[in-house]
Amino acid sequence: MTIVEKKKRDYSLVGESTRRAIETGLASAEWYHTEAPRKVMKELMQRSDGPAIRDTIVWLGVLLLSAAGAIAFWGTWWCVPFFFVYGVFYASASDSRWHECGHGTAFRTRWMNDVVYQIASFMLMRNPVTWRWSHARHHTDTIIVGRDAEIAVMRPPDLLKAALTFTGLLDFRYSLPTLFRNALGNLSADEKSYIPEMEWPKAIVAARWHVAIYVATVALAIAIRSWLPLMLVGLPRLYGTWHMVMTGLLQHIGLADNVVDHRLNTRTVYMNPISRFIYWNMNYHVEHHMFPMVPYHALPRLHELIKHDLPEANPSMWHAYREVWPVLLKQLKYEDYFLKRDLPPTARPYRGEFHDLTVSAAAE
């Protein structure tokens, strides 16, 4: 019997997994795309200011109204429901706005994308320069170990850490110190691996602006001897991030890594209209990864066009988490185990199957 030496996944972006990903052709690989009529795809990729302006007015309107209610009832229990709404639209809805405007597809007008991207990046405690390039790498090398900087749940899964992400505590543990580190002129080796050198000074300046605003907010809170400024700026990342995590974890969790077919490593989940508004239709995530230039408002139409070639979408978030949980438990013992979702009879076969950088087969 041949014994295959097991190589642990190295999730750093400058380590052994990085070297193997490049050597095996997984880095910057050609990905599978569902065939679709060119004329229809051209129509779907058409950008428009209208939907994003409408949705941004609603988003900012809800933020302003809920903030006004929270301020008006500050010091009483009546402020709690207002902070609940404010937190979700501050810390969760901003994630999808950051994402779509980072792609430049939300609005047709470039400066509108840039303005909303900068605002949302601040709300998320994300360096707008660093994360723009991080997300570009995520799309180039989706869930490729050693290349993707945005793998949310690694293997074997740290379930405690995954649970803590719902509280936003990890944002203060990692994101805020990272901003301060960047502001001091320090970019990590991982960051330098995906940010072009000419962008490094921009990343440092952006971090300094963010830190300055946070310092000013703390100073105001001290001056007026009230937590209210921090409850409106900064702390919403603690109490409002749960919806972003609840929806975002389902994008790739429990599925294959080191593959070049988004149907294997990405999940589409049907969601209710409110969550879809907060999430800006990113629940159609296989579709988004296959065709990232399709604006968020056209993703439902794209789904109808190509769903014959995709695994069946999970009918709800509850269904998706029930599907994922046993996979995570099994990965605690067999980190190479993953969920391979069935394709419909109308689909083309998975492309290239698996290029596992550890062992050749998942343990049952």
Secondary structure as UniProt FT lines:
FT   TURN            13..14
FT   HELIX           16..23
FT   TURN            24..25
FT   TURN            27..28
FT   HELIX           38..44
FT   HELIX           49..72
FT   TURN            73..75
FT   TURN            77..78
FT   HELIX           79..91
FT   HELIX           93..103
FT   HELIX           110..123
FT   TURN            124..125
FT   HELIX           128..140
FT   TURN            141..143
FT   TURN            145..147
FT   TURN            149..150
FT   HELIX           159..164
FT   HELIX           165..167
FT   HELIX           169..170
FT   HELIX           171..175
FT   HELIX           176..183
FT   TURN            184..185
FT   HELIX           189..194
FT   HELIX           197..199
FT   HELIX           200..224
FT   HELIX           228..232
FT   TURN            233..235
FT   HELIX           236..239
FT   HELIX           242..248
FT   HELIX           249..251
FT   TURN            252..254
FT   HELIX           262..265
FT   STRAND          268..269
FT   HELIX           273..279
FT   TURN            280..283
FT   HELIX           285..290
FT   TURN            292..293
FT   HELIX           296..298
FT   HELIX           299..306
FT   HELIX           307..309
FT   HELIX           317..331
FT   TURN            332..333
FT   TURN            335..336
FT   TURN            345..346
//
